[in-house]
Amino acid sequence: MTDRMLKVGLLGCGNVGAAVVRLLHDHRDDIARRAGCRLEVAKVAVRDPARPRDVPLDPSAFTADAMEVVEDPDIDIVCELIGGCEPAGSLILAAFDRDKPVVTANKELLATRGRELLDASDAKGLDLYFEAAVGGGIPLIRPLKESLTGERLTRVLGIVNGTTNYILTRMSDEGMRFADALAEAQRLGYAEADPTADVDGHDAAAKCAILASIAFNARVVGGDVYREGISGVTTEDVEFARRLGYVVKLLAIAELHDQRIAARVHPAMIPAEHPLAAVRDAFNAVFVEGPNVGELMFYGRGAGGEPTATAVVGDVVTVARNLLAGARGVGCTCFHERTIRPMAEMDGQYYILLRVEDRPGVLAEIAGVFGRNQVSIKSVWQEGTGADAQLVFITHRAREGAFQQAVSELRAVKAVEEVRSILRVEAEE
Ligand SMILES: NC(=O)c1ccc[n+]([C@@H]2O[C@H](COP(=O)([O-])OP(=O)(O)OC[C@H]3O[C@@H](n4cnc5c(N)ncnc54)[C@H](OP(=O)(O)O)[C@@H]3O)[C@@H](O)[C@H]2O)c1
C-alpha cells in the first residue's frame, strides 16, 4: 500500500459533497490502490461551518471562506460542489491560477461558461473533469469524450432530468394533473421548492448543451438549445398519447445536420415500445447514435447525492493519477466551429388538439390550412360533440416553420375555438 498522499479541497458539502467525503473515507484503501496514493479531504468550504454534518471529518476542516481552500498550498485537487455560476466559476479559475486541477458537477456553469473554463484549464495544462455534470451516476462524459473517439456521433437523445420524468410518469400511471404530480414530487424530495429549473427545461437544456458540445466537438451553450418545459402538458395529452400507443417524455435531443448542430429540449410523444418509454420515475437514459456503433444506451440514476458522488470520486481518482504521472487527461474537445441549426428548419411530426365548432365543413377548412403550408395529415379523429367537439391530428413529418405557420393561421380560423395542445412526436416514419 502506498504512503503517498494527495489532499482534496472541497467547495460545498451538501447532497453531493457530503456523499463524496463518505465515499472517499469508506473506500479509502481501494481508492489508494487505484489512485496510486492516499486521498484525504483536508479542507471543506460551506456556507455554515457550524452546522452538524453526517461526514467523517473533524469540525476544524470546515471553513466559510472558499478562497481559503483554493489558496491553501497543501491542497492538490479542488472539487467544486457548490453549484450555480458564481462564486463557483471564479473559484475554479482561481484554482487554475494556483495550478490546481479541478473536478466539478456543475452543469449550469459548464453550459454557460464552459469555453472560458476549459480554455483556462488548457492554458495551464490542468485537468477539468466533470463526469457528474450530466446523468449523475451514469458514466456519460468519459464514454463520449474518450471511449467513442473513434466514432463520429450523429445523434444524442435522452431523458436527462429525473424530476420531470417522475412527474410525467405519475401523470401517465395515475392520471394525475401536472400540479398534483409536481406537489407529490416536491413532497418526496424529487423536486426543489422552486421547481423552475427542472419543470421549464433549463436543467435539461444545460445538459443537452454539454452533451452536444462533447458529441459533436463544437461549443454549444445553454442558450443555443431550443427549450420548452412540461408545465403545459395536460392529463388529456397524456391520455391521448396512451390511446395512440405513445408515452409523453421530456426529451433532450442533439443532432448533427450538414455540419450544423440542432439541439432542443421539449416534451414529446414517443412510441410506447421505444426503450426510452420504459425509463420511469426519476431515472435517466441517454441514447447515442453513430454509423459504426449503431445505438448505445446509458441508463441509471441521473441524480441523488450518492450516485452523483460516485462519478465525482471517479474523476478525483483519475485526476490524482494524472497528477502523480505528471500527465493530463483529455482537455477541451471542441475542435470545430459549428453553427446552430434554427428550430424552424427542423423536420418533425406533431400532435395537435383543437376545440372546434361542430358543423359540416370544419375538417375541410382545417385540412386546407395544413395543406397550404405543406403539412400533411397522418391521422385525425373527433372527440366529443357540440360544445365539446375536439379534433386531434397527428401529422406526417413537416418543417417546424411550416407547421408553426399553419398553427398561427388556424388560430385565425373562426371554426377553431381553441388550439388546446401541441406536442412533437418523435418516431420513425
Ligand atoms: N444533487 C444532485 O442530485 C446532483 C446531481 C448532479 C449534479 N449535481 C450538481 O452538484 C453540485 C452540488 O449539488 P448539491 O445537490 O450537493 O447542492 P447542495 O446540497 O445545495 O449543496 C451546496 C453546498 O455548497 C455550499 N455553499 C453554497 N454557497 C457557498 C459559498 N458561497 N461558499 C462555500 N460553500 C457554499 C453549501 O453550504 P451549506 O451546506 O452550509 O449550505 C452546501 O454545502 C451542483 O452543481 C449540482 O448541479 C447535483
The ligand as an SDF file (V2000), in Angstrom:
LIG
                    3D

 48 52  0  0  0  0  0  0  0  0999 V2000
  -27.9110   16.6980   -6.0410 N   0  0  0  0  0  0  0  0  0  0  0  0
  -27.8500   16.0160   -7.1580 C   0  0  0  0  0  0  0  0  0  0  0  0
  -28.5350   15.0130   -7.3210 O   0  0  0  0  0  0  0  0  0  0  0  0
  -26.8990   16.4400   -8.2480 C   0  0  0  0  0  0  0  0  0  0  0  0
  -26.7670   15.6190   -9.4000 C   0  0  0  0  0  0  0  0  0  0  0  0
  -25.8610   16.0060  -10.4020 C   0  0  0  0  0  0  0  0  0  0  0  0
  -25.1320   17.1790  -10.2630 C   0  0  0  0  0  0  0  0  0  0  0  0
  -25.3190   17.9500   -9.1440 N   0  0  0  0  0  0  0  0  0  0  0  0
  -24.5450   19.1870   -9.0390 C   0  0  0  0  0  0  0  0  0  0  0  0
  -23.6970   19.0860   -7.9050 O   0  0  0  0  0  0  0  0  0  0  0  0
  -23.4940   20.3770   -7.3430 C   0  0  0  0  0  0  0  0  0  0  0  0
  -23.8650   20.3370   -5.8600 C   0  0  0  0  0  0  0  0  0  0  0  0
  -25.2210   19.9620   -5.7340 O   0  0  0  0  0  0  0  0  0  0  0  0
  -25.8460   19.5890   -4.3100 P   0  0  0  0  0  0  0  0  0  0  0  0
  -27.1670   18.9570   -4.5860 O   0  0  0  0  0  0  0  0  0  0  0  0
  -24.8530   18.8730   -3.4700 O   0  0  0  0  0  0  0  0  0  0  0  0
  -26.0940   21.0530   -3.7100 O   0  0  0  0  0  0  0  0  0  0  0  0
  -26.4350   21.4470   -2.1850 P   0  0  0  0  0  0  0  0  0  0  0  0
  -26.9470   20.2580   -1.4370 O   0  0  0  0  0  0  0  0  0  0  0  0
  -27.2570   22.6750   -2.2600 O   0  0  0  0  0  0  0  0  0  0  0  0
  -25.0030   21.8120   -1.5810 O   0  0  0  0  0  0  0  0  0  0  0  0
  -24.3210   23.0010   -1.8830 C   0  0  0  0  0  0  0  0  0  0  0  0
  -23.1720   23.1620   -0.9150 C   0  0  0  0  0  0  0  0  0  0  0  0
  -22.4660   24.3430   -1.2400 O   0  0  0  0  0  0  0  0  0  0  0  0
  -22.2630   25.1280   -0.0610 C   0  0  0  0  0  0  0  0  0  0  0  0
  -22.1950   26.5260   -0.4710 N   0  0  0  0  0  0  0  0  0  0  0  0
  -23.1310   27.2810   -1.0720 C   0  0  0  0  0  0  0  0  0  0  0  0
  -22.6740   28.5170   -1.3160 N   0  0  0  0  0  0  0  0  0  0  0  0
  -21.4140   28.5480   -0.8670 C   0  0  0  0  0  0  0  0  0  0  0  0
  -20.3890   29.5370   -0.8290 C   0  0  0  0  0  0  0  0  0  0  0  0
  -20.6010   30.7520   -1.3270 N   0  0  0  0  0  0  0  0  0  0  0  0
  -19.1840   29.2160   -0.2760 N   0  0  0  0  0  0  0  0  0  0  0  0
  -18.9800   27.9830    0.2330 C   0  0  0  0  0  0  0  0  0  0  0  0
  -19.8980   26.9970    0.2260 N   0  0  0  0  0  0  0  0  0  0  0  0
  -21.0890   27.2760   -0.3250 C   0  0  0  0  0  0  0  0  0  0  0  0
  -23.4490   24.8230    0.8180 C   0  0  0  0  0  0  0  0  0  0  0  0
  -23.1280   25.1180    2.1750 O   0  0  0  0  0  0  0  0  0  0  0  0
  -24.1740   24.8050    3.3860 P   0  0  0  0  0  0  0  0  0  0  0  0
  -24.2040   23.2860    3.4800 O   0  0  0  0  0  0  0  0  0  0  0  0
  -23.5930   25.4300    4.5740 O   0  0  0  0  0  0  0  0  0  0  0  0
  -25.4780   25.3750    2.9390 O   0  0  0  0  0  0  0  0  0  0  0  0
  -23.6170   23.3160    0.5530 C   0  0  0  0  0  0  0  0  0  0  0  0
  -22.7580   22.5780    1.3800 O   0  0  0  0  0  0  0  0  0  0  0  0
  -24.3470   21.3350   -8.1930 C   0  0  0  0  0  0  0  0  0  0  0  0
  -23.5590   21.8940   -9.2020 O   0  0  0  0  0  0  0  0  0  0  0  0
  -25.3840   20.4160   -8.8030 C   0  0  0  0  0  0  0  0  0  0  0  0
  -25.9190   20.9080  -10.0130 O   0  0  0  0  0  0  0  0  0  0  0  0
  -26.1690   17.6000   -8.1410 C   0  0  0  0  0  0  0  0  0  0  0  0
  1  2  1  0
  2  3  2  0
  2  4  1  0
  4  5  1  0
  4 48  2  0
  5  6  2  0
  6  7  1  0
  7  8  2  0
  8  9  1  0
  8 48  1  0
  9 10  1  0
  9 46  1  0
 10 11  1  0
 11 12  1  0
 11 44  1  0
 12 13  1  0
 13 14  1  0
 14 15  2  0
 14 16  1  0
 14 17  1  0
 17 18  1  0
 18 19  2  0
 18 20  1  0
 18 21  1  0
 21 22  1  0
 22 23  1  0
 23 24  1  0
 23 42  1  0
 24 25  1  0
 25 26  1  0
 25 36  1  0
 26 27  1  0
 26 35  1  0
 27 28  2  0
 28 29  1  0
 29 30  1  0
 29 35  2  0
 30 31  1  0
 30 32  2  0
 32 33  1  0
 33 34  2  0
 34 35  1  0
 36 37  1  0
 36 42  1  0
 37 38  1  0
 38 39  2  0
 38 40  1  0
 38 41  1  0
 42 43  1  0
 44 45  1  0
 44 46  1  0
 46 47  1  0
M  CHG  2   8   1  16  -1
M  END
$$$$
